[in-house]
């Protein structure tokens, strides 16, 4: 598997982390100063996952795909390999965001699985670790802050 991942301990209950993770994505999903506008989040396998990432210079990066899994309170999985009307698109990766209880907090893990080693390295060179780690820190800040 051609996988990149980040993990982080969050000093908050799994219920709290899941709530923020699932319901407040626009507050943590991409590294500041970028922002995200959620267009559609049909939380079920095959449901549409669509958003627009916006950069500080007016950049816009539409993201369109589907959910492969939605396991309430545990994880969700998306891909950009197909659109919600099942048209092939891309593909770039399968994204997995999951949590599990750990001690008195929660272990958050976000992974990107790629079809080829080349696309995995391309993602790494695009700043995967810095970007996805920044998102994990933003998620933790929201969960631990109250």
C-alpha positions in Angstrom: 0.0 0.0 0.0 1.3 3.5 -0.8 0.2 5.2 2.3 1.0 8.5 4.1 -0.4 9.2 7.5 -0.3 11.5 10.5 -1.4 10.6 14.0 -1.9 12.7 17.1 -3.1 12.2 20.7 -6.0 14.6 21.5 -6.8 15.3 25.2 -10.5 15.0 24.8 -13.1 12.2 24.8 -13.7 10.3 21.5 -17.3 11.7 21.6 -16.0 15.3 21.6 -13.4 14.6 18.9 -15.9 12.9 16.7 -18.4 15.7 17.1 -15.8 18.3 16.0 -14.3 16.1 13.3 -17.6 15.4 11.7 -19.6 18.5 12.3 -17.1 21.4 12.3 -14.9 20.5 9.3 -14.8 24.0 8.0 -12.9 25.0 11.2 -10.1 22.5 10.9 -10.1 20.6 7.5 -7.3 22.6 5.8 -4.3 24.5 7.2 -4.7 28.2 7.9 -4.7 30.6 6.1 -6.6 28.3 3.7 -10.3 27.8 4.3 -12.8 25.3 3.2 -16.4 25.5 2.1 -18.4 22.3 2.4 -20.7 21.9 -0.5 -22.1 18.4 0.3 -21.5 15.8 2.9 -23.8 12.8 2.3 -22.7 10.7 5.2 -23.1 7.2 3.8 -21.2 4.8 1.5 -21.6 6.2 -2.0 -22.7 9.6 -0.8 -21.3 12.8 -2.2 -18.3 14.5 -0.6 -17.8 17.9 -2.2 -15.9 21.0 -1.0 -13.9 24.0 -2.2 -10.6 24.8 -0.7 -9.8 28.5 -0.8 -6.3 30.1 -0.5 -5.3 33.5 0.8 -4.6 34.7 -2.7 -8.0 33.8 -4.0 -7.1 30.3 -5.1 -9.9 27.8 -5.4 -9.5 24.1 -5.5 -12.7 22.2 -5.9 -12.7 18.7 -4.4 -15.3 16.2 -5.6 -15.7 12.5 -4.6 -17.7 10.0 -2.6 -17.7 8.5 0.8 -16.6 4.8 0.8 -17.5 4.4 4.5 -19.1 6.4 7.3 -18.8 4.6 10.7 -20.4 7.0 13.1 -18.2 7.8 16.0 -15.2 5.9 14.5 -14.1 6.8 11.0 -15.0 8.1 7.6 -13.4 7.2 4.3 -13.5 9.2 1.0 -12.1 8.9 -2.5 -11.8 11.3 -5.4 -11.6 8.3 -7.8 -15.2 8.7 -8.7 -17.9 11.4 -8.4 -21.3 11.1 -6.8 -22.8 10.0 -10.1 -20.1 7.3 -10.3 -18.0 8.9 -13.1 -14.3 8.0 -13.0 -12.3 11.1 -11.9 -8.7 11.2 -11.3 -8.0 9.2 -9.1 -5.5 10.7 -6.5 -6.2 9.0 -3.2 -8.4 7.3 -0.7 -8.5 9.4 2.5 -9.2 7.8 5.9 -9.9 9.8 9.1 -10.3 7.8 12.2 -10.3 7.9 16.0 -10.0 5.5 18.8 -10.0 5.8 22.6 -6.5 6.0 24.1 -6.1 6.4 27.9 -8.1 9.5 28.9 -8.2 10.9 25.4 -8.4 10.0 21.7 -5.9 8.8 19.1 -6.6 10.6 15.8 -5.2 9.2 12.6 -5.5 10.5 9.1 -4.2 8.5 6.1 -4.0 8.9 2.4 -3.7 5.8 0.3 -2.5 6.2 -3.3 -2.7 4.0 -6.4 1.0 4.3 -7.2 4.2 5.0 -5.4 4.7 7.9 -7.7 1.5 9.6 -6.7 2.3 9.0 -3.0 5.6 10.8 -3.4 4.0 13.5 -5.3 1.6 14.0 -2.4 4.5 14.0 0.1 6.3 16.6 -1.9 3.1 18.8 -2.0 3.5 19.1 1.8 1.3 16.2 3.0 3.0 15.9 6.4 3.0 19.7 7.2 -0.5 20.2 5.9 -2.2 17.2 7.4 -0.3 17.7 10.7 -1.5 21.3 10.8 -5.1 20.1 10.3 -4.6 17.6 13.2 -3.3 20.4 15.4 -6.3 22.6 14.5 -8.6 19.7 15.3 -6.9 19.2 18.6 -7.1 22.9 19.5 -10.9 22.9 18.9 -11.4 19.7 20.9 -9.1 20.6 23.8 -10.2 24.2 24.0 -13.7 23.5 25.3 
